[in-house]
Amino acid sequence: MKKEDFLSLLVLIFLVVLLPAISGNTYTLTVGIFSGINALVAIGLCILMGYAGQVSLGQAGFYGIGAYISSVLSLHAGFPVVISIICGMIVAAFAAVILAVPALRLKGHYLAVATLGFGEIIYIILNEWGPGGPSGFGDIPHFGFFGYAIDSTRGYFYLIWGIVAIVMFFSINLIQSRTGRALRAIHDSELACNAMGLNVAGIKIKVFILSAVYASLAGSLYAHYVTFISPSSFSLFYSILVLMMVIVGGMTNLWGAIVGAVVITVLPELLRKFEELDVLVYGLILTLSLLFFRKGLVPILIDRIKKLRGFAVAKH
Amino acid sequence: MLTVFLQFLFSGLTVGAVYALVAIGFNITYNATSIINLAQGEFVVIGGLMMWFFSESLKLPFFVSVALTIVTAGIVGLLMERLTIKPLKNADLLLMIMITIAVSIVLRGILMLSFGKEPYAYPAFTEGEPVNVYGAIIQQQALWVIGITGFCIVVLFLFFKKTMMGKAMLACAVNPTAAKLVGINVSQMVMFSFVLSAIVGAIGGMAITPISLMEYDKGPMLAVKGFCAAIMGGLGSNRGAVLGGFLIGVLESMTAGYIHSGSKDAVALVILLLILFLKPSGLFVSKTMLQLRKF
């Protein structure tokens, strides 16, 4: 792990511990929890898009699979919550394999639309055959293990950001490993990778599975926190929202996913008074950031810092 | 038995006609720029809602409303190209996909703000008794939809075959550099392809609204189904797009009628995935034919 990443991780943990101390009100913490849940999905998509160069418009599908599988198992089959979450991740991984094996041969628009189609199919299935149909169902048990249930907002805040920190640690290590270097190489030229004897298809499928598992985990955590789910939370709009987080934060840097997730989650709260305008505002933010901040917030910030540092060195 | 079947068939063909128009819209921009414009569905919604605005809200005469709707859609297409596609020229394909998604969200936002979330409709183009075919009832508007689609296809065919502008657009699709060398204004042609695809989409929207109603968020589903039709027929081929559109419309209405109405939307998506996975070059064309055929 690089020094900067280690420091960033420390800063993240510091902020997570500090926030409830500074502003302990439930509202702030709730927004924080949703940011964390979204960050998990965004980290997965960031690895897939920024590092492996594969687009996905179907993350909401995996998110929904996680939420539904783990809710149904814990509510109706009486599984412990942790086990149901793991089951959800396994199902999402299988769904990812089924989708990825044929889909990753596709490129660009074809891949985008194939993943979009997958997400919409999951959405239709949940709507038509999911428990409760379009209106969803409630009474989902809270997260807990060994008999201890977490039901306070503060508890959930620590739980979710703790998981984000662990996932982040794991992902950074992955990206700086041999696999990570292979991923970046695939992004640059698949042909060259094939010629070098890399198993391009295998690596792409693995990353796709990873992003699905992250999304599923986030979906389960969402369900066990809110304790009520309906298909509308898992529509195409959510996939687009995640895409937006990754782009706004900057898809070439994993930290961008977290920053993007927080920005995109907090933004509608700030825009509350515009109510009906939210769709338009989202669209405009996405359009403008694509047109003017193509690299995303975090990479732009890093460039700035580098420039400043270069300036300081030159002065000496 | 036959009556029911015919009824499903005709309603499938009617919806299919609109999918075909969306697919043709995809093809027009794809051929000129190799971009899939995922905001294509929004053009259809704009067609339906603006037509309602001009004809019902402002009470303008029918033909004036049609003309104004077409102009509005054209302007939207033009603005989209000039403001978002042109500045990103030569960008990554991923970025191009996302910018069209971004534009579609902006359009949806604007439509929701100006029209709200409720569905709109206006009377059929002609009043009169529905036509009876072996017991199946066909609304006159359904005939209009299919007729207008046919008309559009013929006009587009003539446009690309006979007019200088159409040929120039085709040339840009085949080889932009060569087109530039012979004095074609490629940038203008790209802009025009967006205008044209917006107009084609809007015409579909105007025709179908009296039958199926129109609301602000119908765009994405229309885009997915139109894309499915375009893929089915082989991306870039208008003949394939028309066949694909009708086929999807009919399959959808058969599924809704005979199997389960809720899974209607899933049909197109499953077909889409199957085609993408098994034969991405399209059902009706071989790979070599696809390379040779332009329209």
Chai-1 contact restraints between the chains, C-beta under 6 A:
chainA,res_idxA,chainB,res_idxB,connection_type,confidence,min_distance_angstrom,max_distance_angstrom,comment,restraint_id
A,V55,B,L94,contact,1.0,0.0,6.0,A-B,restraint_1
A,P102,B,F277,contact,1.0,0.0,6.0,A-B,restraint_2
A,L106,B,L276,contact,1.0,0.0,6.0,A-B,restraint_3
A,G108,B,L93,contact,1.0,0.0,6.0,A-B,restraint_4
A,H109,B,I36,contact,1.0,0.0,6.0,A-B,restraint_5
A,Y110,B,L276,contact,1.0,0.0,6.0,A-B,restraint_6
A,A112,B,I97,contact,1.0,0.0,6.0,A-B,restraint_7
A,V113,B,F227,contact,1.0,0.0,6.0,A-B,restraint_8
A,A114,B,L276,contact,1.0,0.0,6.0,A-B,restraint_9
A,G117,B,L269,contact,1.0,0.0,6.0,A-B,restraint_10
A,G117,B,L272,contact,1.0,0.0,6.0,A-B,restraint_11
A,G117,B,L273,contact,1.0,0.0,6.0,A-B,restraint_12
A,E120,B,L269,contact,1.0,0.0,6.0,A-B,restraint_13
A,I121,B,A266,contact,1.0,0.0,6.0,A-B,restraint_14
A,I121,B,L269,contact,1.0,0.0,6.0,A-B,restraint_15
A,I124,B,D265,contact,1.0,0.0,6.0,A-B,restraint_16
A,I124,B,A266,contact,1.0,0.0,6.0,A-B,restraint_17
A,E128,B,G262,contact,1.0,0.0,6.0,A-B,restraint_18
A,L236,B,P220,contact,1.0,0.0,6.0,A-B,restraint_19
A,V279,B,R108,contact,1.0,0.0,6.0,A-B,restraint_20
A,V279,B,G109,contact,1.0,0.0,6.0,A-B,restraint_21
A,V279,B,M112,contact,1.0,0.0,6.0,A-B,restraint_22
A,L280,B,G109,contact,1.0,0.0,6.0,A-B,restraint_23
A,Y282,B,I105,contact,1.0,0.0,6.0,A-B,restraint_24
A,G283,B,A102,contact,1.0,0.0,6.0,A-B,restraint_25
A,G283,B,I105,contact,1.0,0.0,6.0,A-B,restraint_26
A,G283,B,V106,contact,1.0,0.0,6.0,A-B,restraint_27
A,G283,B,G109,contact,1.0,0.0,6.0,A-B,restraint_28
A,L284,B,V106,contact,1.0,0.0,6.0,A-B,restraint_29
A,L286,B,A102,contact,1.0,0.0,6.0,A-B,restraint_30
A,T287,B,A102,contact,1.0,0.0,6.0,A-B,restraint_31
A,T287,B,V106,contact,1.0,0.0,6.0,A-B,restraint_32
A,L290,B,M98,contact,1.0,0.0,6.0,A-B,restraint_33
A,L290,B,I99,contact,1.0,0.0,6.0,A-B,restraint_34
A,L290,B,A102,contact,1.0,0.0,6.0,A-B,restraint_35
A,L291,B,P87,contact,1.0,0.0,6.0,A-B,restraint_36
